[in-house]
Amino acid sequence: MRSVVDALCSPECAGRRSGTKEGEAARAVVVSALREAGLDPSEQAVPRCGGANVLATIPGDVDRYVVVAAHFDHLGKDRGRVYWGADDNAAAVAILVEVARSIARQKEGRGVILAAFDGEEPPFFLSEAMGSQHFVRHAKEAIDFMVCMDLVGHRFGPAGVPDDVGQSLFALGAERSRGTYELVAGLKRAEPGLVVRGVDAEIIPPLSDYEPFWRKQIPFLFLSAGRSRVYHTPEDTPEKLDYPKMEATARWLTRFVRAARTREDAAFDDAGRADLASLDELREVLSSLVTLAPEARMALSYVQTLRDACDAEGRLPPARRPEMTALVAQIESRLQ
């Protein structure tokens, strides 16, 4: 994984901006890494961003697919400064390659499409120029599930936070498909060095390549450790990554993908909510911080207020859901 990150953060790929020679060099790195992992990748041109997605397929024994994805582009260069994008999103691409290596020869159940998307960053973000938007528009395969990774390479929170906090990885959207939340919850501490916390997809605005799949009602899971203090700055460099956590994430995702390939159909359910479960995960994180940050105790009190407002099915009233979103934004900002 280090070699993939270092190559994507090299001067040859400096900034990996879509439609540039550096973006083309980064694409070549991804193609080479997937070939070395035992796959036969191809490029899917994305004309509106001037780049291309890198796709590799592992066939299964049924003609249906799980997509595992991470974008490889970044912000490029500006005024002589390079935006290296180690956490955003070279780390996720390295994990993607490692998962591909682990499952390349397994044919049981659904096939797997490994997708390294181009055009995720501004000015293409949430537009039809995104590589993921292009992929969804032109997909011919029957896609049953999608996993997206973004900002998964760093330890959550500043130096000194307990491991139960720092090892957190948030899994958004499991509640939007049948049986997925239960699967994620059952694997919460399945891998040493990682705590995967299932939370509702709407605790943040759509922030990555899962958005077009969600809009098309394809079941999805978004994995992220949130925005760090170096997010979208030239200081997002490889030495700041948490490689043991990345290794644990690769093991966890390999385990999850194997389960997703063989389980029953995870029917999409946009009415699914995980408000109470999200608040319980926030309560667990904040409880680990009360001795380090006095404001954590006040936040815990507010979490309890929101928990008390949930109905018997664990749902917040629609009018109060923005309060949870605002609380998550405050916690993320405080822990950068």
N, C-alpha and C positions, 0 to 999 in steps of 0.2 A: 504493500500500500504506500509506503514511503516513496518508492521509486515512481509510482504514478503521480503522486502529489508533487514531487520535485519536478517531474517533467512538465506538468501542467502549469507550474509556477516558475518556469525557467524564462530567461530573456527571450528565447525563440517564440514562446507563447505569450509574451508579456501582455497581460490583461485579458487575453482571449475574447476580445470583442467580436461579435458576430459580423460577418462580411468583411473581415480584414485578413491579411496574411497571417497574423498571430492566431486568429480564430481558426484558420485553415490548419496551421501547425498543431493546434490543440486537438483538432479533430483527428489528425493523423496519429497523435499519441493515444487517443482512445481506441482507434481501430487496431493499432499495434498491440495494445494491452489486452484487448478482447481476443485477438488471434492467439496471443501467447497463452491465454487462459483456455484455449481449446475450442473457440467458436469461430464462425465464419461471418464476420460483420459486413454490413453494407451501408451505404450512405443514401439518405433520403433528402433530396434537395428541398430547401425551404426558401422559395424565391423571395418572399416578402421581407425576410431579414438578411438575405444575401448569404446564408450559410446552409448547413445541412445537419440533420439528425444522424446519429450512428445507431443502427439497429442490428441486433443479433438474436436469432431464434433458436431455442432448444425445443425440439418437437416432443410432444407427449404421446400418450396412446389414445387420446381423444382430440378432436379438432377444435379445441377451445383453449383460451390462453389467459395467463396472468402476466401483466406488464409490471416490470420493476424498473424504476426510472430515476434519473438525476440529471439536471442540466449541467453542461460543461462550460458554457460561456460565462464571461464576466464583464466588467465595466470598461476594460481597455486602459488607455492612458489619457492623462489630462495635464497639460502645462508641465510636461517633463516628469510627472510622477506616474508610476505604474501601480495599478490596482491589481494585486497579485491573486486575490480570491482563493486563499487556501481553504478556509472554512466554507466559503461561498463560491464554488461548490466542489472544489477539487477533492476534498475529503470524501464527499458522497460518491463521486465517480470512482474513487479508489475502492470504496466499500462495494459498489456495484460490480466492479471487476472481480473482487474477491468472492462475492456471492456466485457470480457466473462460474468461476473456477470450481467452486464446491459442488455445483449442481449440473455441470456441463454434460455429464454422462448418464444422468438419471432421466428415465423416460416415463415414469409412472404418473398417471393422471394427466392433468392439463399441460400443455406446452407453456413455455416461458419466453416472453419477449423482453430482452434487455434493451432499454432505450436510454441513450445519452442525448438529451434534447439540447438544441441550439435556440438562441433567441429568447431566453427567459428574462434577461435583464432589460432595464430601460434602454432605449425608448420603445421596446417591443412588448414589455410586460402587460399582460391582460389584453393584448390586442390579437387580431387574427394573424399577425406576423410571428407569434410565438411558435417554436417548433412543436410543442405539445398540441397547440391548437391545430396545426397543420396535420399532425399525426392522427388526431381524432377524426378530423374531417375526411381523411383518406383511408382510414383503417378498413381493411377487408376481412380481417380475422374477427372471430367471435370472442370478444374480451369479457371475461367474467369478473376480473378484479384488477385493481391497479394499486401499486405501492410507490409512493414518491418520497424521496429524501432531499432535504435542503437544510443547510446549517447543522450538520450532525457531527462535526469534527471537534467541537470544543467542550470543555468541562463547563457545566452550568453553574453560573455564579462566579464571584471573585475568589481569589486565593483565600483559603482558610475556611470555606464553608464545609460542613460535614460531607462525607462521601454519599450519604443518602440523598443529599441535594445535588452535589456535583456530578454524580453518575446518572442523573435524571435524563431521560429522553422521552419527549412527549409524542403520543400517538393519537392523532386527531382523525375523526371520521369513522371510527369503528362502529359507532352507534347507527350509522347510516346503512347498514346491511345486516341481514339476518345472521346471527351467530358470531359475528366478527368481534364484538366487544367481549364476549365470553372467552374467545380464543386469546385475545390480547391480554385480558385480565389473568388468565391462567398461566401466561408466560411472563408476568410482570418481573419476576426475579429469577428467571430461568437460566440466565447467564451471569456468572460472577463479574462484577465490575460494571453492571448496568441495571438501572431501574427504569422500566418502560411504563409510563403513566398514561393510561387511556383517558382522554378528555374530549369534550364535545368540539366538533368542527367549527362551531360558530363562536368560540371564545376569542378568535382573532379573525380579521378579514382574510379572504383568500390570498395566499402569499406565494404560491408556487404552481408547478405544473399539474397539480391534481385538479385545479379549477375547471378546465374543459371536460375532464372525465366526470366530475361532479355534476356539471351542467347537463351532460348527456345521460345522467342517471346510471353511470357505471360505478359499482361499489369501489371504494378507495380507502387507503390509509395513508396519512401524511406523517412522516417521522421528522422531528426537528427538536433541537435544543434551544430554539429561540435565537434572538439577535444578541450577539456579544458586543463588547465595547468597541471592537475593531470592525464591526459590520460596515461594509461599503466604505472602507478607508484603505489607503495604501499599507496600513499596518497589519492587514489580514495576511499573515505570512506563515509558512509551514512550521516554524519552531513553536508556534503557539498552540498547535493542535495537541489533542489528548489521544495518542496512538493506542494505548491500552483500551480506552473507551471505544475507539473506532473498531478495534479487533473484536471486542465484545458485541458491538453492534452488528458486525458482519456475521458473527456466529448466530446472533438472535434472528437476524433477517433470513439467514439460510434456513433456520428452523421454521420460521413463519411461512416462508415460501413453500417449503415442502408440505406443510399442512394445508396451505391454500390450494395447492395443486390437486389434492385428493379428497378434500371435504365436499359436502353437498353444496349445491348452488347457493351462494350468498346473495339472496334477492335484495335489490336496492329498496331502501325505506327512508325517504326523505323526511318522514315525520318522526323518525327516531331521535331521541334526545338523551344526553348524558349530563344533565345539569348537576344533579346530586353527586354523581361520580366525579365530575370535575372539581366540585367544591371539596370533596373528600381528599382528592389528590393535592389541592392547594393547602388544605389544612395539614396534611402530612408534611409537606415541604416547609410550611411556616412554623410548625411545631419544632422542627429541627433547628430553627434560626432564632428562637426567642432569647437564647443566652447571648447571641451575637449582635442582634439588632432590636432595640426596644420597640420600634414601630411594627415588628412582626407580631407582637401581642395584640396591638390594635387591629391589625389586619385579620388576625384570627377571630377577633370578636365580630368583625364585619362578615367574615365567612360564615360564622354561626348564624348571623341574622339572615343571610341569604339561604342557608340550609333550612331554617325554620319557615321560610316562605315557599319552599318546594311542596308540591302536592303529593298525594299518596303514590304517584308513579315516578317521583323524583324529578319533576319538571318545575322549573321556575315559571311564574307568570310571564308572558311575552314582554310586558312593560318593564320587568325587572332584569331581563337578560342583558341589556346594555350595562347594567351595574357590574355584572360578572366580567364582561369584556373589559371595562375600564379598570377593574381590580387587577386582572391579569396583566394589562399594559403597565400598571404601576409596579407590580412585582417584577416583571421583566426588566423594566428600566432600573429599578433599585439593585437588581442582581447583575447588571452588566459590569 
